């Protein structure tokens, strides 16, 4: 029973006498220490604990112990996330395992309930928070990953608003990206062809042209044969670093033992040379070349001009009269087409010593390489024999033949020659004749019916011997051979020791025989095979006699060739008899084109 204090006070005013009932009611409104189950209020003891004389906090004590509502809720009266655990609504379990899977396996070592939080440590002093949603504790899928202690959405400040802005998920299964935003998101599927790498085309993710196949990438191919295989493509890079590789694979470039190697389509491994290889590798190349390749290489090194083995068959004139003036000398041979920027010509004695240099300005180079002409004043040299030394830029050559410098030379004027001629059965014709330096022969059906036969129709021979017994000489003539479509065995040009001209037989010694074979010529009595010679050309013939040796030099074009070739051999002739000049011709079939041969004598002298 509890009576208000003002009522109790009224019972005891001055002059008032409380009744027995009022007195009892007054004392019944208060607590008596002898009563039990009644809370008391008393001070703390000296240790800060509630004293034994009381069991209820006073006002000051209560303010110290009770929480302030403003410390635990926001303006919307929702509990702050960081205060949830302080309210005792959930428990935070600090784990020693570093993954949620490991924690689930060891969950029996911990005491926790639904909605409790699990703190999984990493190696950097940080934690990842998971909430146990209930169910089997050993199932890791029952632990929800989160960065906050969210017992309910409404208890976490701002979470509901954030969730309200989240998008709906796609309606189907697969891989997607968001193409556009609006009231609802626009999803686009990401579904490239199998094994192709992704690429972005500006609006969609599509498969690229890069294909993955068992550890290998193919660009433009689904069957790469190497770790990176470009099908019909090129690679561009700032640099390429090659590891040591000694395998042999066709069309492969490798590096091995400080060498760059290329393996061709026949599996032949070749060394790629660089400038730095010059001292070691490049200088060994000549030993790996054939003679023909060496010649070609030297020619290229000499600016395209020949560096093949030079040779000189004849020096003309063979005998030169000593005089204080220009002497013109020509060399006939092979590979004499020197580089104009790098060549040299010297006169040397028989011991090979240079006695006179020929200035390059006095030398005429012939592009065919068969001739070389120069002029020089030999007046300072003593009488005797001399050779010519040549340098073509890379090699030197000294002629094996020589010329003689003498006090006098016996030149013979070909235009003064007198001839005896014989025509088949002495029939008169204007197509066969000899005069001065020319012997002319053309077939004539009035002399004999045209036929390819070994029958001589015309002979010409000088009336007197031109070269006396024992004389050495130089004799040069041209043979215009405008002759086709026949099968004449031989037409002979040269020398004879017999004065008889009336017998149409071949008495020429040491000369040359040009035979007609269909549409080509042939040097019939050449000691080697000249093969076919072009029929419509002028053949040059030089005969040089020294002692009983006659050197024969023919310059002519092979069949179909653009440039002439020089052929040379030698024959043995009688040295002790006078020699006539002679020519004899055979019959042939007729042809509509002009058909004739001549012997045009150009130069003669004795020494």
C-alpha positions in Angstrom: 0.0 0.0 0.0 1.3 3.4 -0.9 -0.2 6.7 0.4 1.0 9.9 -1.1 3.3 12.0 1.2 0.9 15.0 1.1 -1.9 12.8 2.6 0.4 11.5 5.2 1.5 15.0 6.1 -2.1 16.1 6.6 -2.5 13.4 9.2 0.1 15.0 11.4 -0.7 18.8 11.2 -0.6 20.8 14.3 -3.6 20.0 16.4 -4.4 16.9 14.4 -4.5 13.4 15.9 -4.1 10.6 13.3 -6.3 7.6 13.8 -5.0 4.2 14.3 -5.8 3.3 10.7 -4.1 6.5 9.4 -1.0 5.7 11.4 -0.8 2.2 10.1 -1.3 3.3 6.5 1.5 5.9 6.9 4.0 3.4 8.0 2.9 0.8 5.5 3.9 3.2 2.7 7.6 2.8 3.6 10.1 -0.1 3.3 11.3 -1.8 6.5 14.8 -3.3 6.4 13.5 -6.4 7.9 11.4 -7.0 4.8 12.8 -9.2 1.9 12.5 -9.0 -2.0 12.7 -5.2 -1.6 15.3 -3.3 -3.6 17.5 -1.0 -1.7 19.6 1.9 -2.7 23.0 2.5 -1.1 26.4 4.0 -2.0 29.2 2.2 -3.7 31.9 0.8 -1.4 35.5 1.9 -1.6 36.2 -0.5 -4.5 33.5 1.0 -6.7 31.1 -2.0 -6.2 27.6 -1.8 -4.8 27.8 -2.0 -1.1 26.3 -4.8 0.9 23.7 -2.5 2.2 22.0 -1.9 -1.1 21.1 -3.6 -4.4 19.7 -0.8 -6.6 21.7 1.8 -8.5 21.1 5.4 -7.5 20.6 8.1 -10.3 24.3 8.8 -10.7 25.1 5.1 -10.8 22.4 4.5 -13.4 23.6 7.3 -15.7 27.0 5.7 -15.7 25.8 2.3 -16.6 22.9 2.9 -19.0 23.4 3.6 -22.7 22.3 6.7 -24.6 19.9 6.0 -27.4 21.6 8.6 -29.6 24.8 6.6 -29.4 23.2 3.6 -31.0 20.7 4.8 -33.6 20.6 7.3 -36.5 18.2 10.0 -37.2 15.8 7.4 -38.6 15.9 5.5 -35.3 17.7 2.6 -37.0 20.5 0.8 -35.2 24.0 1.7 -36.6 25.9 -1.3 -38.0 29.0 -0.8 -35.9 26.8 -0.9 -32.7 25.0 -4.1 -33.4 27.6 -6.3 -31.7 27.7 -3.9 -28.7 24.0 -4.4 -28.2 24.6 -8.1 -27.9 22.5 -8.9 -31.0 25.3 -10.9 -32.7 28.7 -12.3 -31.9 32.0 -11.8 -33.8 34.1 -14.9 -34.1 37.8 -14.3 -34.9 39.2 -17.3 -36.8 42.7 -18.5 -37.2 42.0 -20.1 -40.6 42.8 -17.9 -43.7 40.0 -19.1 -45.9 36.3 -19.7 -45.3 36.6 -23.2 -46.6 39.2 -24.0 -43.9 37.0 -22.4 -41.2 34.0 -24.5 -42.3 36.1 -27.7 -42.1 37.1 -26.7 -38.5 33.8 -25.1 -37.4 33.4 -27.6 -34.6 36.2 -25.8 -32.8 34.1 -22.6 -32.4 30.8 -21.7 -30.7 28.6 -19.5 -32.8 24.9 -19.3 -33.8 22.9 -18.0 -36.8 23.7 -14.5 -37.8 27.0 -14.5 -36.0 30.0 -13.0 -37.9 33.2 -14.8 -38.8 36.4 -12.8 -39.2 38.9 -14.5 -41.6 42.4 -13.0 -41.4 44.8 -12.5 -44.2 48.6 -12.1 -44.1 48.4 -8.3 -43.9 46.5 -7.9 -40.6 43.1 -7.4 -42.4 40.0 -9.5 -42.1 37.2 -10.6 -44.4 33.8 -10.8 -42.7 31.3 -13.6 -43.4 27.9 -14.0 -41.8 26.6 -17.5 -40.9 23.1 -17.7 -42.2 22.3 -21.1 -40.6 22.3 -24.7 -41.8 25.3 -27.0 -41.8 28.3 -25.3 -40.3 30.7 -27.4 -42.4 29.1 -26.2 -45.7 31.0 -23.1 -46.8 28.1 -21.9 -48.9 26.2 -21.2 -45.6 28.6 -18.3 -44.9 27.7 -15.1 -46.7 30.6 -12.8 -47.5 30.1 -9.2 -46.4 32.0 -6.2 -45.2 29.5 -5.3 -42.5 27.5 -7.0 -39.6 24.1 -6.9 -41.2 21.6 -8.7 -39.0 18.8 -7.0 -40.9 18.8 -4.6 -43.8 16.9 -2.0 -41.8 19.5 -2.0 -39.0 22.3 -0.9 -41.4 22.4 2.7 -42.2 22.2 3.4 -46.0 22.1 -0.3 -47.0 18.5 -0.3 -48.0 19.0 2.8 -50.2 22.0 1.2 -51.8 20.2 -2.0 -52.5 17.3 0.0 -54.1 19.7 1.2 -56.8 20.9 -2.3 -57.7 19.9 -3.8 -61.1 17.9 -6.9 -61.8 19.9 -9.9 -63.0 19.6 -11.2 -66.5 16.6 -13.4 -67.2 18.7 -16.3 -68.6 21.9 -18.2 -67.8 25.2 -17.3 -69.5 27.9 -14.6 -69.6 26.7 -11.0 -70.0 27.9 -7.5 -70.0 25.7 -4.3 -69.6 25.3 -2.5 -72.9 23.0 0.2 -71.6 21.3 1.7 -68.5 17.8 3.0 -68.0 14.8 1.9 -66.1 16.0 -1.6 -66.6 19.6 -2.6 -67.6 20.3 -3.8 -71.2 22.2 -7.0 -71.1 24.3 -8.4 -74.1 25.5 -11.9 -74.2 29.2 -12.8 -74.3 29.4 -16.0 -76.3 32.5 -16.3 -78.5 33.2 -19.4 -80.6 35.0 -22.0 -78.6 38.8 -21.6 -78.1 38.9 -18.1 -79.7 40.3 -15.2 -77.7 37.9 -12.3 -77.1 38.0 -9.0 -78.9 35.9 -5.8 -78.7 34.4 -4.6 -82.0 33.0 -1.3 -80.6 29.7 -2.7 -79.6 30.1 -6.4 -78.7 32.6 -8.9 -77.4 33.3 -11.3 -80.2 35.8 -14.0 -81.0 39.1 -12.7 -82.5 41.2 -14.4 -85.1 43.4 -15.8 -82.4 42.7 -19.5 -81.7 43.9 -21.5 -78.7 44.7 -25.2 -79.4 46.5 -27.4 -76.8 49.0 -24.8 -75.6 49.5 -23.1 -79.0 48.0 -19.9 -80.4 47.1 -19.6 -84.1 46.4 -16.3 -85.9 44.3 -17.1 -88.9 44.5 -20.8 -88.3 42.8 -23.3 -86.0 45.7 -25.8 -86.4 48.8 -23.9 -85.1 52.0 -25.9 -85.4 54.0 -23.7 -83.1 53.4 -21.8 -79.8 52.5 -18.8 -82.0 51.5 -19.5 -85.6 50.7 -16.7 -88.0 49.1 -18.0 -91.1 50.3 -16.0 -94.2 51.2 -13.1 -91.9 54.2 -11.0 -91.1 55.7 -10.1 -87.7 56.8 -6.6 -86.9 58.8 -6.0 -83.7 61.4 -3.6 -82.4 63.7 -6.5 -81.9 63.8 -10.3 -81.6 65.9 -12.2 -79.1 66.9 -15.7 -80.2 67.8 -18.4 -77.7 70.5 -20.9 -78.5 69.0 -23.4 -81.0 70.7 -26.1 -83.0 67.7 -27.8 -84.5 67.2 -28.2 -88.2 63.8 -27.1 -89.4 63.2 -26.0 -93.0 62.9 -22.2 -93.6 63.9 -21.5 -90.0 66.3 -18.8 -88.7 68.2 -19.7 -85.5 71.1 -18.6 -83.5 73.7 -21.1 -82.3 77.4 -20.9 -81.3 77.6 -17.1 -82.0 76.3 -17.6 -85.6 73.0 -16.6 -87.3 71.8 -19.6 -89.3 69.2 -20.2 -92.0 67.8 -23.6 -92.9 66.5 -23.7 -96.5 63.7 -25.8 -98.0 66.1 -28.7 -98.6 67.1 -28.8 -94.9 70.5 -27.3 -95.7 71.7 -25.1 -92.8 73.5 -22.0 -94.0 75.4 -19.3 -92.1 74.2 -15.7 -92.4 77.2 -13.4 -92.6 77.4 -9.9 -91.2 79.9 -7.1 -91.5 81.5 -8.2 -88.3 82.1 -11.6 -89.8 84.5 -10.2 -92.4 87.8 -11.1 -90.8 86.8 -14.7 -90.0 84.1 -16.0 -92.3 83.9 -13.7 -95.4 87.6 -14.2 -96.3 87.1 -18.0 -96.4 84.4 -17.8 -99.1 86.8 -18.2 -102.1 87.9 -21.6 -100.9 84.3 -22.8 -101.0 83.7 -21.6 -104.6 84.2 -23.5 -107.9 86.6 -22.0 -110.4 83.6 -20.7 -112.5 82.1 -19.1 -109.3 85.4 -17.5 -108.4 85.6 -16.0 -111.9 82.1 -14.6 -111.6 82.7 -13.3 -108.1 85.9 -11.6 -109.1 84.1 -10.0 -112.1 81.5 -8.6 -109.8 84.1 -7.3 -107.4 85.7 -5.6 -110.4 82.6 -3.6 -111.2 81.2 -6.1 -113.7 84.3 -6.2 -115.8 86.0 -9.5 -116.5 88.6 -10.8 -114.1 88.8 -14.3 -115.7 92.1 -15.6 -116.8 93.5 -13.2 -119.3 95.2 -14.5 -122.4 96.9 -13.0 -125.4 97.3 -15.1 -128.5 99.1 -12.7 -130.8 100.7 -9.2 -130.6 100.4 -7.2 -133.7 102.7 -6.1 -135.2 104.9 -9.0 -134.2 107.9 -6.9 -135.4 108.0 -3.1 -134.8 110.5 -0.8 -136.5 112.2 1.4 -133.9 111.3 5.1 -134.5 110.8 8.2 -132.5 107.0 8.3 -132.7 103.8 6.5 -131.9 103.7 2.8 -132.5 100.2 1.3 -132.5 100.1 -2.2 -130.9 97.1 -4.5 -130.8 96.6 -7.5 -128.6 94.3 -10.4 -129.6 93.1 -12.8 -126.9 90.4 -13.3 -124.3 89.0 -11.5 -121.2 90.7 -8.2 -122.1 87.6 -6.1 -121.1 89.2 -4.2 -118.2 87.5 -1.9 -115.7 88.2 1.6 -117.0 88.8 2.8 -113.5 91.3 0.1 -112.5 93.7 -1.4 -115.1 97.3 -1.0 -116.1 99.4 -1.9 -119.2 103.3 -2.2 -119.1 106.0 -3.2 -121.5 108.4 -5.7 -119.9 111.6 -7.3 -121.0 112.0 -11.1 -121.4 112.8 -11.3 -117.7 109.5 -9.7 -116.7 111.0 -6.3 -115.6 108.8 -3.3 -116.4 110.7 -1.1 -118.8 107.9 1.2 -119.9 104.4 2.1 -118.6 101.6 2.8 -121.1 99.4 5.7 -119.8 95.7 4.8 -119.6 94.9 7.7 -121.9 96.7 5.9 -124.7 94.8 2.7 -124.4 91.6 1.7 -126.2 89.5 -0.9 -124.4 87.2 -3.1 -126.5 84.0 -4.2 -124.8 84.1 -7.7 -126.3 87.3 -8.4 -124.4 88.9 -10.0 -127.5 91.1 -7.0 -128.4 93.1 -4.3 -126.7 94.8 -1.5 -128.6 97.3 1.1 -127.4 100.0 3.4 -128.8 103.4 4.0 -127.2 106.8 5.5 -128.2 109.3 2.7 -128.0 112.3 4.8 -129.1 113.9 4.8 -125.7 114.1 1.0 -125.6 117.0 -1.0 -127.0 116.5 -3.5 -129.9 115.2 -6.9 -128.7 112.2 -8.9 -127.7 109.5 -7.6 -125.3 106.3 -8.8 -123.7 103.2 -7.0 -122.4 102.1 -7.1 -118.8 98.4 -6.5 -118.0 96.6 -5.8 -114.8 92.8 -6.0 -114.7 92.3 -4.7 -111.2 92.5 -8.0 -109.3 95.1 -10.0 -111.3 98.2 -9.7 -113.4 99.1 -11.4 -116.6 102.2 -11.3 -118.8 101.9 -12.4 -122.4 103.6 -15.6 -123.4 104.0 -14.2 -127.0 106.3 -11.3 -127.6 107.1 -8.6 -130.2 110.5 -7.6 -131.5 111.8 -4.1 -131.7 114.1 -4.1 -134.8 115.8 -1.6 -137.1 113.7 -2.4 -140.1 110.4 -4.2 -141.0 109.5 -5.6 -144.4 105.8 -4.6 -144.9 103.9 -6.1 -147.9 101.1 -4.1 -149.5 98.2 -6.5 -150.2 96.7 -4.3 -152.9 99.7 -5.0 -155.1 99.2 -8.8 -155.2 98.9 -10.5 -158.6 96.9 -13.7 -159.0 96.4 -16.7 -161.2 92.9 -18.2 -161.2 91.3 -21.4 -162.4 87.5 -21.9 -163.0 85.9 -25.3 -163.4 86.3 -26.4 -167.1 87.6 -22.9 -167.8 84.1 -21.5 -168.1 84.0 -17.8 -168.1 82.1 -16.2 -165.1 82.1 -12.8 -163.4 81.2 -14.4 -160.0 84.7 -15.9 -159.4 87.8 -13.7 -159.5 90.9 -12.5 -157.6 92.3 -9.0 -157.7 94.7 -7.0 -155.3 93.8 -8.0 -151.8 90.5 -9.7 -152.6 89.5 -13.2 -153.7 85.8 -13.5 -154.5 83.7 -16.7 -155.0 80.0 -17.1 -155.6 78.3 -20.2 -157.1 77.3 -20.0 -160.7 74.9 -22.5 -162.3 76.5 -21.8 -165.7 79.8 -23.1 -164.4 78.3 -26.3 -162.9 74.8 -27.3 -161.8 74.2 -26.5 -158.2 74.9 -29.4 -155.9 76.3 -30.1 -152.4 79.3 -32.0 -153.5 83.1 -32.1 -152.8 83.9 -30.7 -156.2 86.2 -27.7 -156.5 85.0 -25.0 -158.9 87.5 -22.2 -158.3 91.1 -21.7 -157.2 93.1 -18.5 -156.8 96.9 -18.4 -156.1 99.4 -15.6 -156.1 101.7 -15.5 -159.2 104.8 -15.3 -157.0 105.7 -16.6 -153.6 104.9 -14.0 -150.9 106.9 -15.4 -148.1 110.5 -16.5 -148.8 111.9 -19.7 -147.4 112.9 -19.3 -143.7 111.1 -16.0 -143.3 108.8 -15.5 -140.3 105.7 -13.5 -141.1 102.4 -12.1 -140.0 99.4 -12.6 -142.3 95.8 -11.4 -141.5 92.7 -11.6 -143.7 88.9 -11.6 -143.3 86.4 -14.1 -144.7 83.0 -12.6 -145.3 80.8 -15.8 -145.2 77.4 -14.9 -146.6 76.6 -18.5 -147.2 73.6 -20.6 -146.2 71.8 -23.8 -147.0 74.5 -26.1 -148.2 76.6 -29.0 -147.3 80.0 -28.1 -148.5 82.7 -30.0 -146.8 85.4 -27.3 -147.0 86.6 -24.1 -148.5 90.3 -23.6 -147.9 92.3 -20.4 -147.2 96.0 -20.2 -146.6 99.4 -21.1 -148.0 100.8 -23.4 -150.6 104.4 -24.5 -151.6 103.3 -25.3 -155.1 103.1 -22.8 -157.9 100.6 -24.8 -160.0 97.1 -23.3 -160.0 95.5 -25.0 -162.9 94.8 -28.2 -161.1 91.6 -27.9 -159.1 92.8 -29.8 -156.1 93.6 -28.7 -152.5 97.3 -28.1 -152.1 97.0 -25.6 -149.2 99.1 -26.3 -146.1 98.7 -24.8 -142.6 95.6 -22.7 -143.5 92.0 -22.9 -142.3 89.1 -24.8 -143.8 85.6 -23.3 -143.4 82.8 -25.8 -144.2 79.2 -25.0 -144.7 76.7 -27.2 -142.8 73.1 -26.3 -143.6 72.8 -22.9 -142.0 76.1 -22.7 -140.1 79.8 -22.7 -140.6 82.6 -24.8 -139.1 86.3 -24.5 -138.9 86.9 -28.0 -140.3 90.5 -28.5 -139.6 90.6 -26.9 -136.2 92.4 -29.1 -133.7 89.5 -28.6 -131.2 85.8 -28.3 -131.8 84.5 -24.8 -132.5 80.9 -26.1 -132.7 78.6 -24.2 -135.0 79.5 -20.8 -136.2 77.1 -18.2 -137.4 76.8 -18.3 -141.2 76.1 -14.6 -141.9 79.3 -13.0 -140.5 82.8 -11.9 -141.2 85.4 -14.4 -139.9 88.8 -12.9 -139.0 91.9 -15.1 -139.6 95.5 -14.4 -138.4 98.4 -16.7 -139.4 101.7 -16.1 -137.6 104.8 -18.1 -138.6 107.8 -18.5 -136.4 110.2 -21.2 -137.5 108.2 -24.2 -138.5 105.2 -23.4 -136.2 102.2 -21.6 -137.7 99.9 -20.1 -135.1 96.3 -19.9 -136.4 93.8 -17.5 -134.7 90.2 -17.3 -135.8 87.7 -14.8 -134.3 84.0 -15.6 -135.1 80.6 -15.6 -133.5 79.1 -19.0 -132.5 75.7 -19.7 -133.9 73.1 -17.5 -132.2 75.8 -15.6 -130.2 75.9 -11.8 -130.0 79.6 -11.4 -129.4 82.5 -13.2 -131.2 84.8 -15.8 -129.7 88.5 -16.3 -130.4 89.8 -19.8 -131.3 93.5 -20.5 -131.5 95.7 -23.5 -132.3 99.0 -24.2 -134.1 100.2 -26.4 -136.9 103.6 -27.5 -138.2 104.6 -26.4 -141.7 107.7 -26.6 -143.8 110.2 -23.9 -142.9 112.6 -24.1 -145.9 110.3 -23.4 -148.8 108.8 -20.4 -150.4 105.1 -19.9 -149.7 102.3 -18.8 -152.0 98.9 -17.4 -150.8 96.0 -19.5 -152.1 92.2 -20.1 -151.7 90.0 -22.9 -153.2 86.2 -23.3 -153.1 83.6 -26.1 -153.6 80.2 -26.3 -155.3 77.0 -25.9 -153.3 73.2 -25.9 -153.7 71.4 -22.7 -154.8 69.7 -20.4 -152.4 67.6 -17.3 -153.1 69.7 -15.1 -150.8 73.1 -13.9 -151.9 75.6 -16.7 -151.4 79.4 -16.0 -151.6 82.7 -16.0 -149.7 85.7 -13.8 -150.0 89.3 -13.6 -148.8 90.1 -10.0 -148.0 93.7 -9.6 -147.1 94.3 -6.9 -144.5 97.9 -6.9 -143.3 101.2 -8.8 -144.1 104.8 -8.3 -143.1 107.9 -10.4 -142.6 110.5 -10.3 -139.8 
